[in-house]
Amino acid sequence: MSVSTLLDDLAKQISEAIPPGARNLQQDLEKNLRAGLNSVFAKLNLITREEYDVQTEVLARTRAKLQKLEEQVAHLEGELLKAREQ
């Protein structure tokens, strides 16, 4: 669920809890609630699921590359030790 959809749903639920006599203020209230919630969520420094998934993939590729480089270094160190022994 995107942050925008979450904000819309949350603002709608809060505004629907208002008594029927105050419904004429509903649009104003929804707008103000959405702005307030946007401000709160912005301060929380949240990311979207898509951004999280992309970063997870980048991290997995980086880990695989690091492992390959570690194996290459270990192999080269082994060759260097053999060359020094001869």
C-alpha positions as CSV (number, residue, x, y, z in Angstrom):
1,M,0.0,0.0,0.0
2,S,1.5,3.3,-1.0
3,V,1.9,6.2,1.5
4,S,-0.5,8.3,-0.5
5,T,-3.2,5.6,-0.4
6,L,-2.6,5.1,3.4
7,L,-2.9,8.9,4.0
8,D,-6.1,9.1,2.0
9,D,-7.7,6.1,3.8
10,L,-6.6,7.4,7.2
11,A,-7.9,10.9,6.5
12,K,-11.2,9.5,5.2
13,Q,-11.7,7.3,8.3
14,I,-11.0,10.2,10.6
15,S,-13.4,12.5,8.8
16,E,-16.1,9.9,8.7
17,A,-16.0,9.7,12.5
18,I,-17.3,13.3,12.6
19,P,-20.9,13.8,13.7
20,P,-23.4,14.3,10.8
21,G,-24.0,18.0,11.8
22,A,-20.4,18.8,11.0
23,R,-20.3,17.1,7.6
24,N,-20.2,20.4,5.8
25,L,-16.7,20.9,7.1
26,Q,-15.7,17.4,5.9
27,Q,-13.7,18.5,2.8
28,D,-11.8,21.1,4.7
29,L,-11.1,18.7,7.5
30,E,-9.9,16.0,5.1
31,K,-7.6,18.4,3.4
32,N,-6.1,19.6,6.7
33,L,-5.8,16.1,8.1
34,R,-4.0,14.9,4.9
35,A,-1.6,17.8,5.2
36,G,-1.0,17.1,8.8
37,L,-0.5,13.4,8.3
38,N,1.9,14.2,5.3
39,S,3.9,16.3,7.7
40,V,4.1,13.6,10.4
41,F,5.0,10.9,7.9
42,A,7.7,13.1,6.3
43,K,9.3,13.6,9.7
44,L,9.4,9.8,10.1
45,N,11.6,9.5,7.0
46,L,9.6,6.6,5.6
47,I,10.3,5.0,2.3
48,T,8.0,3.1,-0.1
49,R,8.0,-0.6,-0.5
50,E,9.3,-0.2,-4.0
51,E,12.3,1.8,-2.8
52,Y,12.9,-0.9,-0.1
53,D,12.8,-3.7,-2.6
54,V,15.2,-1.9,-5.0
55,Q,17.7,-1.3,-2.1
56,T,17.4,-4.9,-1.0
57,E,18.3,-6.0,-4.6
58,V,21.2,-3.6,-4.7
59,L,22.5,-4.9,-1.3
60,A,22.2,-8.5,-2.5
61,R,24.2,-7.8,-5.7
62,T,26.8,-5.9,-3.6
63,R,27.1,-8.8,-1.2
64,A,27.6,-11.3,-4.1
65,K,30.2,-9.1,-5.6
66,L,32.0,-8.7,-2.3
67,Q,32.0,-12.5,-1.8
68,K,33.5,-13.0,-5.2
69,L,36.2,-10.4,-4.6
70,E,37.0,-12.1,-1.2
71,E,37.4,-15.4,-3.0
72,Q,39.7,-13.8,-5.6
73,V,41.8,-12.2,-2.9
74,A,42.1,-15.5,-1.0
75,H,43.1,-17.3,-4.2
76,L,45.8,-14.7,-5.0
77,E,47.1,-14.7,-1.5
78,G,47.4,-18.5,-1.7
79,E,49.3,-18.2,-5.0
80,L,51.6,-15.6,-3.5
81,L,52.4,-17.9,-0.5
82,K,53.2,-20.7,-2.9
83,A,55.5,-18.4,-5.0
84,R,57.3,-17.3,-1.9
85,E,57.9,-20.9,-0.7
86,Q,59.6,-21.8,-4.0
